[in-house]
């Protein structure tokens, strides 16, 4: 059962989880890729369609990585290969999910990546 603060919306037969607590918690973490803690860390949503990313819609809030401004820009607009961007985001996402689990913000019905 999902806690009351979980909001979901239905779009193209996919349920999108929206949770402000997850997004705010990410702002308190250091960058989960490079480790910097400079006040620019935000929840960087997945750019992958398998996570629900589409034109004009962000992936669910469980598919986020706590990334600093620089790493977030590299994942979204960097000149590295698509595979490198994916690997960078995936590593940060795994670390972020573990931290969210420790903070008791990760949904019980979702396996850790």
N, C-alpha and C positions, 0 to 999 in steps of 0.2 A: 504494500500500500504506500502510495506517495504521500509525503508530508504536505500539509496544507499550503505551504508557500510555493509549491510547484505549479506553474501555469503551463498549459498545453494548448496548442492550436492545431487544427487539422488543415493540411494543405497537400493536395495531390495524394491522398491516402496515406500520408506520413504524419505521425504525431511529432510535433516540435516541442521540445521541453524548453521552457523559458524560466529561469531562476535567477533573480537578482542577487541572491546571496552568493551564488557561485561566481558571478561576474565581479562582485565587490571583493570577495576573498582573493581573487587573482591579483587585484591591485595591491594587496598586502604582501604578496610573495615576492621573492627575488626572481629575476628572469630564470626560467627553468631550462634555458638553453646555455646561455653564457654566464649566468650567475650574478650579473650586475644588479644592484639595488639602488637605482638612481631616481626613483619616483616616477618613471615612465612606464612601468609594467602594467599591462592590461590583459584582458582575456581575448586572445586572438582565436577567432572561430576558424574551424576547418574550411578549406577551399575545395574539399572533395565532394563530388556529387553523391558518393556512397553514404556520406554523413548528412545528406539533405540540402547541401548548398545548391542553390539554383539562382536564376536571374531574379534579382530583387529580394532574395530570401537568404538569411544566414542559416548555417547549420544549427542544430540544437545546442543549447548551452552546455551539455555534457561533452561536446566535442570542441573544447577550448584548450589552449595552451597559454600559460602565463608567460608572456614575452615582453621584453623591453621594446622601446620604440625602434631601435636599430634592428633587432632580430625580427620584429614584426614586419618592418619594411622589406627586409631580405626575403621573407617568406611570401609576401604579397607582390612585390615589384622587383625583387633582386634579379641579377643577371645570371645566377647559377641555374643549373639544369632543373627541370621539373622534378626529377628523381631526388636531387639534393634538397630541394625545398620540402618535398614530402618527408624525407628522412629527418630533416631538421625539426619540422612541426611534430612528427610522430614521437620523437624522443622527448620533446618538451611536453607533449600531451600526456605521455605515460607518467612523467614526473609530477605534472600538475594533478592528474587524477589521484595519485598516491597521497599527495598533500591534502587534497579535498577529502579523501577518505579519512585521513588523520583528524581533520577538522570536523568530521561527521557531517559533511555536506554532500558526499557522493551518494547517489540513490542506491538503496539496498538491493533493488531488483536489477541493477546494472553491474555486469562483471567488470572488474578493473582491466584496462587494456594491457 
